[in-house]
Amino acid sequence: MRRLIFAANWKMHHGPRAAAAFAEKFLALVAPAEGRDLWFFPPAVTLPAAARAFEGRADVRVGAQHVHWEAKGAYTGETSIPLAQEAGATTALVGHSERRHLFGETDEQTGRKVAALLAAGVTPVLCVGEKLEEREAGQTDAVVLRQLAAGLAGVDAPHLERVVIAYEPVWAIGTGRNATPEDAAAVHRVLRRELQVRGARGRVSILYGGSVNAANSVALLEQEELDGVLVGGASLDPEVWAGIVRR
Ligand code: PGA
């Protein structure tokens, strides 16, 4: 059976109090289910509260939205992987399009982060996705394959299945315009083929993200290519998110 990951990217929303209130409502609505994992990416300051609020639920993991690859040092404003782990993170986003396009995160930096996360035993979720002008110029495959290659530059074949990939077309994030299920699946196939060429042994989980909501999530997840979804806006309300994960 396909394992599905429902990943909630809270971006710059929900402080510690809001996370506790969210968890109380959400956990009352959603019982653990076979083959379904629930991952939450709260802001860094909310990590400990979120980890505490979801404690005891083996189907829930909490992760960092952003980490630095160095373990410690003079990097004002950054969160190291050991600090994120101490706060409860067992997974982390890498190369989210907002980090790439608003804050200048480079392909090369994504590679360092993925390698450092794997070395620390934290699951990287490597995000890739093309901008609208790149899609219109027919460059989607080239862009996502370039981002994949850079992100996985330090990962050897036996470790590939410890990485999760999220395909998030930039033009679909927060815009209300999602990729069609078929378009999403086509890009997932391109990524999967490349992962096989690189020697991935088992199935690497590939999530889709970009304006996923209660109205489109079922059709998207009917595509066997999708191993889950990475969701921003529609993950902020406990009732809406519970409805999506319960399908
Ligand atoms: P969205 O964000 O669901 O609000 O489009 C997705 C993401 O950025 O991960």
Boltz pocket constraint, residues with backbone or C-beta under 6 A from the ligand:
constraints:
  - pocket:
      binder: B
      contacts: [[A, 9], [A, 168], [A, 172], [A, 173], [A, 174], [A, 175], [A, 209], [A, 210], [A, 211], [A, 212], [A, 230], [A, 231], [A, 232], [A, 233], [A, 234]]
      max_distance: 6.0
